[in-house]
Amino acid sequence: MTDETEKAAERSQDGRQDRLKLALRENLKRRKVQARERAAMADPSQNDDGSLNEGAAGKTGN
């Protein structure tokens, strides 16, 4: 009888580990996508033609 309960406990542990691994992978993928989106949104704002550097360049030419 203990063999059956040990096997059942081992199977449930294996299943739990598999679920945790899968959840961790999905979370990592989601975080990578979010980081890429944030980086893509931040880059164009720094390199726009209408940036703050335009005003400074106009003042130094005077």
Secondary structure, DSSP 4 states (H G I P E B T S, - for coil): -HHHHHHHHHHHHHHHHHHHHHHHHHHHHHHHHHHHHHHHHHHHHHS-TTSHHHHHHHHHT-
